[in-house]
Amino acid sequence: MVCLGNICRSPLAHGILASKLDTENFQVDSAGTSNYHIGSLPDQRSIAIARKKGLDITNQRGRQFKVEDFDTFDYIYVMDKSNFENVVKMARNTEDISKVKLILNESFPNKNLEVPDPYYGGDSGFDNVYNMLDIACNNIAKKLKSTSYLR
């Protein structure tokens, strides 16, 4: 899960998807395309909405996306087109590029919609983002659990 700073959207997506998967068979992580918040906790508003929904994301710390993530992960979900472009620029080949997907395409196929950055949008923005990501992560979890999606 990738967003700009790895403190708002991607930590929520990380926590939501991890809660829907067996962590013995799946590894979920998050990162930012920037280095603004390396080592930082998720935004307090992300922590609060996650807690309200029964998730604890306080074990996460901000980190920057790195080229090695293409080797570690089979799927790289990004929150918006800018994240997509930044991650694709780091790709070494077409296989790396094929792993990068806009997360809301899991809810709205081929629409290329973006998860809005809630940082400046107040608390309701975090509620909206959580709901968007929850639906997308339900779809991702179903696909990942199906035998056709497993490697």
Contacts in CASP RR format, 6 or more apart in sequence:
PFRMAT RR
TARGET T0000
AUTHOR 0000-0000-0000
METHOD contacts of the structure
MODEL  1
MVCLGNICRSPLAHGILASKLDTENFQVDSAGTSNYHIGSLPDQRSIAIA
RKKGLDITNQRGRQFKVEDFDTFDYIYVMDKSNFENVVKMARNTEDISKV
KLILNESFPNKNLEVPDPYYGGDSGFDNVYNMLDIACNNIAKKLKSTSYL
R
1 9 0 8 1.000
1 10 0 8 1.000
1 11 0 8 1.000
1 13 0 8 1.000
1 14 0 8 1.000
1 17 0 8 1.000
1 28 0 8 1.000
1 29 0 8 1.000
1 30 0 8 1.000
1 31 0 8 1.000
1 77 0 8 1.000
1 79 0 8 1.000
1 103 0 8 1.000
2 10 0 8 1.000
2 30 0 8 1.000
2 31 0 8 1.000
2 32 0 8 1.000
2 33 0 8 1.000
2 65 0 8 1.000
2 76 0 8 1.000
2 77 0 8 1.000
2 78 0 8 1.000
2 79 0 8 1.000
2 83 0 8 1.000
2 87 0 8 1.000
3 9 0 8 1.000
3 10 0 8 1.000
3 13 0 8 1.000
3 30 0 8 1.000
3 32 0 8 1.000
3 33 0 8 1.000
3 78 0 8 1.000
3 79 0 8 1.000
3 80 0 8 1.000
3 83 0 8 1.000
3 115 0 8 1.000
3 117 0 8 1.000
4 32 0 8 1.000
4 33 0 8 1.000
4 34 0 8 1.000
4 36 0 8 1.000
4 79 0 8 1.000
4 82 0 8 1.000
4 83 0 8 1.000
4 117 0 8 1.000
5 32 0 8 1.000
5 33 0 8 1.000
5 34 0 8 1.000
5 36 0 8 1.000
5 37 0 8 1.000
5 62 0 8 1.000
6 30 0 8 1.000
6 31 0 8 1.000
6 32 0 8 1.000
6 37 0 8 1.000
6 62 0 8 1.000
6 63 0 8 1.000
6 64 0 8 1.000
7 37 0 8 1.000
7 40 0 8 1.000
7 41 0 8 1.000
7 42 0 8 1.000
7 43 0 8 1.000
7 46 0 8 1.000
7 62 0 8 1.000
7 119 0 8 1.000
8 42 0 8 1.000
8 43 0 8 1.000
8 45 0 8 1.000
8 46 0 8 1.000
8 117 0 8 1.000
8 118 0 8 1.000
8 119 0 8 1.000
8 126 0 8 1.000
8 129 0 8 1.000
9 46 0 8 1.000
9 79 0 8 1.000
9 115 0 8 1.000
9 117 0 8 1.000
9 118 0 8 1.000
9 129 0 8 1.000
9 133 0 8 1.000
10 30 0 8 1.000
10 31 0 8 1.000
10 32 0 8 1.000
10 79 0 8 1.000
11 30 0 8 1.000
11 42 0 8 1.000
11 43 0 8 1.000
11 46 0 8 1.000
11 50 0 8 1.000
11 57 0 8 1.000
11 60 0 8 1.000
11 62 0 8 1.000
12 42 0 8 1.000
12 46 0 8 1.000
12 49 0 8 1.000
12 50 0 8 1.000
12 57 0 8 1.000
12 126 0 8 1.000
12 129 0 8 1.000
12 130 0 8 1.000
12 133 0 8 1.000
13 30 0 8 1.000
13 77 0 8 1.000
13 79 0 8 1.000
13 103 0 8 1.000
13 115 0 8 1.000
13 133 0 8 1.000
13 136 0 8 1.000
13 137 0 8 1.000
14 28 0 8 1.000
14 29 0 8 1.000
14 30 0 8 1.000
14 57 0 8 1.000
14 60 0 8 1.000
15 28 0 8 1.000
15 50 0 8 1.000
15 55 0 8 1.000
15 57 0 8 1.000
15 60 0 8 1.000
16 50 0 8 1.000
16 55 0 8 1.000
16 130 0 8 1.000
16 133 0 8 1.000
16 134 0 8 1.000
16 137 0 8 1.000
17 28 0 8 1.000
17 137 0 8 1.000
17 140 0 8 1.000
17 141 0 8 1.000
18 26 0 8 1.000
18 28 0 8 1.000
19 55 0 8 1.000
20 137 0 8 1.000
20 138 0 8 1.000
20 141 0 8 1.000
21 28 0 8 1.000
21 141 0 8 1.000
21 144 0 8 1.000
21 145 0 8 1.000
26 144 0 8 1.000
27 72 0 8 1.000
27 73 0 8 1.000
29 69 0 8 1.000
29 72 0 8 1.000
29 73 0 8 1.000
30 60 0 8 1.000
30 62 0 8 1.000
30 63 0 8 1.000
31 62 0 8 1.000
31 63 0 8 1.000
31 64 0 8 1.000
31 65 0 8 1.000
31 66 0 8 1.000
31 69 0 8 1.000
32 62 0 8 1.000
32 63 0 8 1.000
32 64 0 8 1.000
32 65 0 8 1.000
32 83 0 8 1.000
33 64 0 8 1.000
33 65 0 8 1.000
33 82 0 8 1.000
33 83 0 8 1.000
33 86 0 8 1.000
33 87 0 8 1.000
34 64 0 8 1.000
35 64 0 8 1.000
37 62 0 8 1.000
38 61 0 8 1.000
38 62 0 8 1.000
38 63 0 8 1.000
38 64 0 8 1.000
39 61 0 8 1.000
39 62 0 8 1.000
39 63 0 8 1.000
40 61 0 8 1.000
40 62 0 8 1.000
41 47 0 8 1.000
41 58 0 8 1.000
41 60 0 8 1.000
41 61 0 8 1.000
41 62 0 8 1.000
42 50 0 8 1.000
42 57 0 8 1.000
42 58 0 8 1.000
42 60 0 8 1.000
42 62 0 8 1.000
43 119 0 8 1.000
45 118 0 8 1.000
45 122 0 8 1.000
45 123 0 8 1.000
45 126 0 8 1.000
46 57 0 8 1.000
46 126 0 8 1.000
47 57 0 8 1.000
47 58 0 8 1.000
48 123 0 8 1.000
48 126 0 8 1.000
49 123 0 8 1.000
49 126 0 8 1.000
49 127 0 8 1.000
49 129 0 8 1.000
49 130 0 8 1.000
50 56 0 8 1.000
50 57 0 8 1.000
50 130 0 8 1.000
53 130 0 8 1.000
53 134 0 8 1.000
65 86 0 8 1.000
65 87 0 8 1.000
65 90 0 8 1.000
66 90 0 8 1.000
67 90 0 8 1.000
67 92 0 8 1.000
69 76 0 8 1.000
70 76 0 8 1.000
70 90 0 8 1.000
70 91 0 8 1.000
70 92 0 8 1.000
70 95 0 8 1.000
70 96 0 8 1.000
70 99 0 8 1.000
73 99 0 8 1.000
74 99 0 8 1.000
74 151 0 8 1.000
75 99 0 8 1.000
75 101 0 8 1.000
75 140 0 8 1.000
76 87 0 8 1.000
76 99 0 8 1.000
76 100 0 8 1.000
76 101 0 8 1.000
77 101 0 8 1.000
77 102 0 8 1.000
77 103 0 8 1.000
77 106 0 8 1.000
77 136 0 8 1.000
77 140 0 8 1.000
78 84 0 8 1.000
78 87 0 8 1.000
78 100 0 8 1.000
78 101 0 8 1.000
78 102 0 8 1.000
78 103 0 8 1.000
79 102 0 8 1.000
79 103 0 8 1.000
79 114 0 8 1.000
79 115 0 8 1.000
79 117 0 8 1.000
80 102 0 8 1.000
80 114 0 8 1.000
80 115 0 8 1.000
80 116 0 8 1.000
80 117 0 8 1.000
81 102 0 8 1.000
81 112 0 8 1.000
81 114 0 8 1.000
84 100 0 8 1.000
84 102 0 8 1.000
87 100 0 8 1.000
88 97 0 8 1.000
88 100 0 8 1.000
90 96 0 8 1.000
91 97 0 8 1.000
91 100 0 8 1.000
102 112 0 8 1.000
102 113 0 8 1.000
102 114 0 8 1.000
103 115 0 8 1.000
103 133 0 8 1.000
103 136 0 8 1.000
103 140 0 8 1.000
104 111 0 8 1.000
104 112 0 8 1.000
104 113 0 8 1.000
104 114 0 8 1.000
104 115 0 8 1.000
104 132 0 8 1.000
104 136 0 8 1.000
105 111 0 8 1.000
105 112 0 8 1.000
105 113 0 8 1.000
106 136 0 8 1.000
106 137 0 8 1.000
106 139 0 8 1.000
106 140 0 8 1.000
106 143 0 8 1.000
107 113 0 8 1.000
107 132 0 8 1.000
107 135 0 8 1.000
107 136 0 8 1.000
107 139 0 8 1.000
115 129 0 8 1.000
115 132 0 8 1.000
115 133 0 8 1.000
116 125 0 8 1.000
116 128 0 8 1.000
116 129 0 8 1.000
118 125 0 8 1.000
118 126 0 8 1.000
118 128 0 8 1.000
118 129 0 8 1.000
143 149 0 8 1.000
144 150 0 8 1.000
END
